[in-house]
Amino acid sequence: MKIIVASDAGFCFGVKRATKAAFEAATAAPGPVYTLGELIHNPQVVKQLERVGVRVARGVAGVGTGTVIIRSHGLPPAVLQALEAQGADVLDLTCPTVKAVQQRAATLAREGYEVVIIGDRDHPEVEAIAGYAGPAAVIVNSEEEAAAVPRIEKMGVVMQTTHDVTTCRLIVGVLLDKAHEIRVFNTLCDATAKRQKAALELARGVDVMVVVGGRNSANTARLAEICRRAGAEAYHVETAEELKADWFDGVETVGVTAGTSTPDWVIDEVVAKLETLSVAGK
């Protein structure tokens, strides 16, 4: 069984930067260290951080006056202000790409545009962007939801950085008929787009795709969707232990890809397990 790893897979710059800084803070900070929500959507990395003393707080109330890490998804400005008001030492590790979307949304709102965010309304990145876009912000995640948006005189459109380009194009096509004036900004993350493109190309040439990443990782779930749309059997796993031998019965080629919050060592373990299954199947 031939195993091929996608040319672009795993940690992106923003996640790598945030993870490195969080581990450094665990040893350098004078008091307790918290992340407000999980730093990234990868349970294995979160557990590693917990082992070195970085605790996950679910809200401002769960944070004292120690160091509070703002995760790569960012936070709404009101939450940041609340943290600062109670005396927390804030370490902002918001992904630079996400921060640029926040600033874009804030600028559009300031210039009189009603902001439409293409993304998952329950995703922390989208919740943070909406905080900058103002109370009139609208969130849509499908053509149907876009069709239900009332007509807007001046519309500004931004996108969740980890969304897929195909869906965004379709939604923008619907929104074009919803405004007299519309400004659309492609705020998709380049690293995410590269991983989606590489996964799509690989999926078209293999029998089975294994997509590695947290179950709560939106960009990993989208990679699996993209692989299935390409016609490949795709399995989404968090760790090598989840792989099942019968998935690969009679399979000649297996592709492996991973979301932007998946560390290399998790990918390596999956590949090693696949190699073991390949030898056992001969």
Rosetta blueprint (number, residue, H / E / L):
1 M L
2 K E
3 I E
4 I E
5 V E
6 A L
7 S L
8 D L
9 A L
10 G L
11 F L
12 C L
13 F H
14 G H
15 V H
16 K H
17 R H
18 A H
19 T H
20 K H
21 A H
22 A H
23 F H
24 E H
25 A H
26 A H
27 T H
28 A H
29 A L
30 P L
31 G L
32 P L
33 V E
34 Y E
35 T E
36 L E
37 G L
38 E L
39 L L
40 I L
41 H L
42 N L
43 P H
44 Q H
45 V H
46 V H
47 K H
48 Q H
49 L H
50 E H
51 R H
52 V L
53 G L
54 V E
55 R E
56 V E
57 A E
58 R L
59 G L
60 V H
61 A H
62 G H
63 V L
64 G L
65 T L
66 G L
67 T E
68 V E
69 I E
70 I E
71 R L
72 S L
73 H L
74 G L
75 L L
76 P L
77 P H
78 A H
79 V H
80 L H
81 Q H
82 A H
83 L H
84 E H
85 A H
86 Q L
87 G L
88 A L
89 D E
90 V E
91 L E
92 D E
93 L L
94 T L
95 C L
96 P H
97 T H
98 V H
99 K H
100 A H
101 V H
102 Q H
103 Q H
104 R H
105 A H
106 A H
107 T H
108 L H
109 A H
110 R H
111 E L
112 G L
113 Y L
114 E E
115 V E
116 V E
117 I E
118 I E
119 G L
120 D L
121 R L
122 D L
123 H L
124 P H
125 E H
126 V H
127 E H
128 A H
129 I H
130 A H
131 G H
132 Y H
133 A H
134 G L
135 P L
136 A L
137 A L
138 V E
139 I E
140 V E
141 N L
142 S L
143 E H
144 E H
145 E H
146 A H
147 A H
148 A L
149 V L
150 P L
151 R L
152 I E
153 E E
154 K E
155 M E
156 G E
157 V E
158 V E
159 M E
160 Q L
161 T L
162 T L
163 H L
164 D L
165 V H
166 T H
167 T H
168 C H
169 R H
170 L H
171 I H
172 V H
173 G H
174 V H
175 L H
176 L H
177 D H
178 K H
179 A E
180 H E
181 E E
182 I E
183 R E
184 V E
185 F L
186 N L
187 T L
188 L L
189 C L
190 D H
191 A H
192 T H
193 A H
194 K H
195 R H
196 Q H
197 K H
198 A H
199 A H
200 L H
201 E H
202 L H
203 A H
204 R L
205 G L
206 V L
207 D L
208 V E
209 M E
210 V E
211 V E
212 V E
213 G L
214 G L
215 R L
216 N L
217 S L
218 A H
219 N H
220 T H
221 A H
222 R H
223 L H
224 A H
225 E H
226 I H
227 C H
228 R H
229 R H
230 A L
231 G L
232 A L
233 E E
234 A E
235 Y E
236 H E
237 V E
238 E L
239 T L
240 A H
241 E H
242 E H
243 L L
244 K L
245 A H
246 D H
247 W H
248 F H
249 D L
250 G L
251 V L
252 E L
253 T E
254 V E
255 G E
256 V E
257 T E
258 A E
259 G L
260 T L
261 S L
262 T L
263 P L
264 D H
265 W H
266 V H
267 I H
268 D H
269 E H
270 V H
271 V H
272 A H
273 K H
274 L H
275 E H
276 T H
277 L H
278 S H
279 V H
280 A H
281 G L
282 K L
